[in-house]
Amino acid sequence: MILTTVFMKKVMSLYFLFWLSNAIFAQENMLCQGAYWTEDEAAVFMKKTASEWSSQADWERRAKMIRKGIIDGMKLEQMPLRTPSFNPIIHSTREMDGYIVENIAIESFPGFFITGNLYRPLNPTPFQKNPGILSVHGHGPDLRFGESMQKRSAAFARMGAVVFAYDMIGYGDSKQVDHKIPIALTIQTYNSQRVLDYLISRPDVDPERIGVTGESGGGTQTILITALDPRITVSAPVVMVSAYFFGGCECESGMPIHKSEHHQTNNVEIAALAAPRPMLLVSDGGDWTKNTPRIEFPYVQKVYASFDAESRTDNVHLPGERHDYGKNKRAAVYNFFGHYLGLNAGRIPPYQDGFDESFVTLLSADELRVFNEQTPIPSNALKGEEAVIRYLNLK
């Protein structure tokens, strides 16, 4: 009897290992990472897929399938129930030229914090709520503290928006886990939902006017939160949306959101899930968005045309530029958000072909950090990848 019990335990253990290895292989077999297709293969996919639907009802059926694939693939529905409790930490309020900067952290789920900076108008219109903007950055350890992030966030605030500029996990102040955690895609998407929850909870934010923009990996965050959350009203993914490149990081393509046994999609279709809400694609000639005017944008236009909303999407293509969120790219987004969010772009002085951003005071990383000796991370903070994965317990 004892031998039988031991034998059965070994059999069950081997069965579990066999099942686990197959499950991992099955998931990895569904991953679409990096330059998953050649440019020509991607163009063929776009043409073939475009030929398979012709009406708004057709697209909405496909859109429903794609959204389900994203949610199931990243196991988003297994994340903790989002609550109205944020336990915000706000300090170091500074008045600048037309805007205010504060250091902020909010609790995403118990023991896990979203870190960033809050930019607000210095003199908002009395008795009037302001648009809210999620400002997200690409890959790099200190990009929240960088010039592009500070300039665009400050400019949006001076134009009249409340802006939450927040860290990718593993970067800036967000050091509770490494950026390469296997469930980075899930946590970052959930964090974006929580930033959105927080913004619309504020008495100075108009929940009907919410924008999101970011570059590169921040562009991936932009298209995902827009695809999944109808509270986003305007979006501007910058230098990211490509038919053949799916994102090369765990936070973009480390979980099977593009492919399942039932569907295949790419970031162009995920971006198109924004329709009919206004969306600006910003692309350039020096990265995987170089084909946008010919390959990606025509497909997006077809989606918007099915809603009779062609005027609500646009592409600014800068063939002589490279992979960044530089001055000309920011200028395009200022105008687009100004139009669709009701912001006053006239509050940024004009300069030749763009806007004069010299009013922005660039602060140091130490000045922008949330957690320091004076404001340590709360004692209930989860510490390390193992603790976070164990707490979330995604199946």
Sequence and secondary structure as in RCSB ss.txt:
>XXXX:A:sequence
MILTTVFMKKVMSLYFLFWLSNAIFAQENMLCQGAYWTEDEAAVFMKKTASEWSSQADWERRAKMIRKGIIDGMK
LEQMPLRTPSFNPIIHSTREMDGYIVENIAIESFPGFFITGNLYRPLNPTPFQKNPGILSVHGHGPDLRFGESMQ
KRSAAFARMGAVVFAYDMIGYGDSKQVDHKIPIALTIQTYNSQRVLDYLISRPDVDPERIGVTGESGGGTQTILI
TALDPRITVSAPVVMVSAYFFGGCECESGMPIHKSEHHQTNNVEIAALAAPRPMLLVSDGGDWTKNTPRIEFPYV
QKVYASFDAESRTDNVHLPGERHDYGKNKRAAVYNFFGHYLGLNAGRIPPYQDGFDESFVTLLSADELRVFNEQT
PIPSNALKGEEAVIRYLNLK
>XXXX:A:secstr
 HHHHHHHHHHHHHHHHHHHHHHHHHHHHT   SB S HHHHHHHHHHHHHT  SHHHHHHHHHHHHHHHHHHHT
GGGS    S    EEEEEEE SSEEEEEEEEEEETTEEEEEEEEEESS  TT  EEEEEEE  SSTTGGGSHHHH
HHHHHHHHHT EEEEE  TTSTT  SS TT TTHHHHHHHHHHHHHHHHHHSTTEEEEEEEEEEETHHHHHHHHH
HHH TT  EEEEES   SSB  SSHHHHSSSSSB SS B  HHHHHHTTTTS EEEEEESSSTTTTTTTTHHHHH
HHHHHHTT GGGEEEEEETT  SS  HHHHHHHHHHHHHHHT  GGGS EETTEE  TT     HHHH S SSSS
   TT   SHHHHHHHH   
